[in-house]
């Protein structure tokens, strides 16, 4: 019987202005709800400076999404639902 154990979830995002990538961000959320690795890389500093408000708003959306995932991990609902059909 195969038993699956998820140790972490990685969330990756790219913030774009038009079709141009400006920022890459990622965060790892451990199965217990704690944070692992996190990073933000500004790929295009000129576009970032010219569009800082939009980039920061998008970064806040990313953070909110990660907090939502963290809440579900701590509450047990996210992985329980995902893994319920994964045992063979």
N, C-alpha and C positions, 0 to 999 in steps of 0.2 A: 504494500500500500504506500503510495506517495503522499507525504504530508508536506504541505507548503508553509513556509514561515517567512513572512515579510519583515525585514529588519528596518526598512526605511522607504520613504517615497521621495523622489527628486522632482522638483517643479522647475521647469525652465521657461523663460520668456524672452522675447525680443521686442523692444520698444522701437517703433518705426515712425518716421516723419515722412509721409507719402510712401514711397517704396524703398526708402533708404533706412537701413538699420542704424540706430543711434546708440542704443544701450542693450547689453545682454545681461540678464540677471538669472540667478538660480538659487535655490535653497533646498536643503535636504531636511526632511522632517522624519525623525526616528519614530518607530512604532509606538514608543511610550509617550509620544507627543513632544519630546524635547527637540531642539534644533541641533542639527549637525552643521555641515558646511553651508556657507552662504557667500555669495560674491556678486558684485556689480562691476561691469566693465563698460566704460564710455568708449564707444567705438569711433564716433565722430564728434569731436569736441566742439567744432564750430556749430553744427546743427543742434547739439545739446544746449549750448549757450543761447542760441537764438530761439529755442523751443523749450526752455527749462520748465515752464509751467506745465505744459503738456506731458513732458517726460516725468515730472514729479507726480502728476495725477495718475499716470499709468503705473508708476512704481507703487503708489498707494493702493491701486486696484490689485496689483500683484500681492502686496502684503496682506490685504484683506482676504484674498483667496487662500493664501497660506495659513492665515489664522483660522479660517473656516475648516480647512483640512486638519489642522492641529486640534481644533475642538472636537471634530468627529473621531480622530484617533484616540484622544483622551476619553471620550465618551464610549468608545468601543464600537460605534456604529459603522465606521468606514470600512475597516478591514474585515469585520465579521460578515458584512453583506458581500464583499468582494470574494472572500475565501469560502463561502458556504458550499459552493459547487466544485471546489478545486481539489477536494480529497478524493483519491481513488483507491 
